[in-house]
Amino acid sequence: MNAAVPTNAHALIVDDESDIRELLEITLSRMGITTVAADSLATAQRLFDAQTFDLCLTDMRLPDGEGIELVRHINDRAPNCPVAVITAYGSAESAVASLKAGAFDFVSKPVDVARLRSLVDQALKLAGLDHDAPPHPSLDTSPRLVGQTQAMADLRHTIGKLSRSQAPVYITGESGTGKELVARMIHAEGPRENGAFVPVNCGAIPDALMETEFFGYIRGAFTGALRDTPGLFARADGGTLFLDEIADMPLAMQVKLLRAIQERSIRPVGATMETPVDVRIVSASHRDLSVEVARGRFREDLYYRLNVIELKVPPLRDRADDIPALAERILAGLQRKMRLNRAPRLSRDAMTALKNYDFPGNIRELENILERAVTLAESHVIERDYLRLYSPLAQAAVDHPSEYGPVDGFDESTDLESQLEAIERERIQSALEACRYNKTKAAQRLGITFRALRYRLAKLGMD
């Protein structure tokens, strides 16, 4: 059932084919929307300038111009008015071009009425006319970016604009910068906020399970398929599917993903019919997809389908002034997570050290550094020494000691931090063996808390 629509909604319909105009007018009038129709670009521009509209549906090809011209005309004069473009069947290039020009969404001919009604519902939510919709989530529960630097202000502004569109968004940025948080904000601030946000790490799914994970399967499709099982697309129907690390998707699956995006339908494994889905695609990768395309590891047609709008998330080193606010929020979260009586805080020297650090791992590294510091600190005040900041090379030597020479027999070229880490690894291993891998007893033997031992095990890859 479609969301209730107020009777004062006003739509402009533009198409030179009378039967299409009639279909659109009948469909919208049954939804309680007043319509005005035009059969040319010039007439549509004149009508729009003379009246106020809440949404517009326009054909891509008009007798005296292109629908994209009308999209730009409306965006210049009334950027809050959603415009949807009607494209020819299978015209993926036209659809992408309209989205790049600022169209809210598109629908292909022959027009599917159910798809059209869903599109109109979302457009009216953007226009603020869906009075029956639940209120927007409060700032306490919705995702939000921390920081007041210009980079963050620009990012928030761009997210606000992108949330009003249904165009696929490709988020770029280094690992740990918060690409999934940005994707969640795009979802939460748009008309799909009440739908599901379904994140998936494309590199974490085995190749053999890709198709069933994305498209689901029906009962009896294969041995062990005891019931119909929806895939990621079905779970995200009406919402957003976030494809993280999209560069890791195998080529064979890229073909099927491209078809699902273009046709807006999926075929579960074992099914004979396709099922329509209404999903917005947001993807991300820390690798450069254009380079992957040039190397033949990523399909060019899928790249252009996903990369309709590109959004870059800045690294933490480019917004060092945001570190105090980020650290405060992370420490507050650690207080709740660790059930501490007092909120941990950084000394002035420790804060200066963080602001001067390069953070190759970005916000994720900041989170790890602070969690380690809180675990090791003797009081609620975290001093600089507890941060244990060191170079990426030193961390690599700790995590992969076999690649950087033997643990025993250090030479002068081995840094002190690596030596200390290797000694710590050896002491922990000896304690675990002596206690038959009872972690509680091993912690007592080492003279540290169980929590501190658990943290060290995870950091050293010994868990």
Beta strands, then each sheet from edge to edge (+ up, - down):
strand 1: 10-14
strand 2: 34-38
strand 3: 55-59
strand 4: 61-62
strand 5: 65-66
strand 6: 83-87
strand 7: 105-108
strand 8: 169-172
strand 9: 197-201
strand 10: 240-244
strand 11: 265-266
strand 12: 275-276
strand 13: 280-285
strand 14: 309-312
strand 15: 345-346
strand 16: 381-382
sheet 1: 2+ 1+ 3+ 6+ 7+
sheet 2: 4+ 5-
sheet 3: 9+ 10+ 13+ 8+ 14+
sheet 4: 11+ 12-
sheet 5: 15+ 16+
end
